[in-house]
Amino acid sequence: MIDGVAVTPAVVKATSCDMLTGMARTLTPWGPWEPMSPSEVAEIFAGCPARWWIAGGYAIELAVGRPVREHGDIDVLMLRRDQLAVQRALPDWQWQAADPPGSLRPWEPGEQLPTSVHDIWCRPGPGQQWRIQVMLDESSGGDWVSRRDRRIRRPIASLGLVTADGIPYLAPDVQLLYKAKAPLPKDEADFTAALTVLTGPQRQWLSHALSLVHGPEHPWLARLPGNT
């Protein structure tokens, strides 16, 4: 499911030597997805002056350094205040906002999207495959603020990490918090993989955030060291 839309993975898979794992070509009512690899995204956003991070399942794979599962899309997280940097980074592309969730509509040049819009689908042109999904998140001053619970925040400077070859990605503890609301099998796979690399401070932060947002009965808490 992408942005609340049920999608169907096709049998055909696109693979590339610079992808961490296979990508399932995903069919949607608005056309198929053929997501870029993290390195391709990094090349496109290399000149972007705003902060951005690979997010979603690929953020987990970049953290663990190995394939975990197939991917139907690729997510790029940006702060809402920097949203127009997306249009400048992809000037000749088609941008569609998930507004309301479960539907798409054109994102006009220079338009500031309302806070109810969190996702933007991007493709090189009409009729082509969707290649990148940009997710917008909130901030206050120098802090990132969770849009699901404004009590959860942290310095923007500590929101992400960078791979050895220079690809920025969302810190795994933050990404897992996003996945914890209603975990699907792919989210469970990502959580299991990330457990092997979470540091002590990351486990503590995630445990606190899960308890605050979802309560002490969230099933992942029992699997985080120090919570058994």
C-alpha angles and dihedrals in degrees: 000000000000119000090342092309120125109232134185123225109223122225092243114087127200115217135179134180092243095052117098092221142348121302120217112220101236125209121215135170087258097050137285129310122229102170124209120241119252091255091053090050090049090053092052094046095041093107096041110122093203124083115261136169137195104247139179122043092338090061088059092049092049088051096050095036097226141077116280106171145327121291130219094191142359123240128212117192120212133167114259091236088062097047097119089061085074091063091048092048092049101032099159097038131102113249122197124185121216092235111179100012110261093038139064132225132172117278104220121223110270093008116144106219117225121249090256090070115079105158136059124187116211133193134164093251146331113306094018127112120278108252110174136027115202117203120202120214135183133256142180118203106309095346133093110225122203110239089211095056121007091204087074112080141137138177112288088228090066097042095095147020133218128232122232089261093051105263112143116220137177114267109260095237091056092045092050091053088059090049095049099075096083107348118213122199090268090054091050089052091051092048092050091049094047093052088075094061107030111119123223094260091047091052090049093049093048093047091052093046094047092050092048097046103031105019132246093293097068105129095228092063092070090056096052112092111254094031101081 
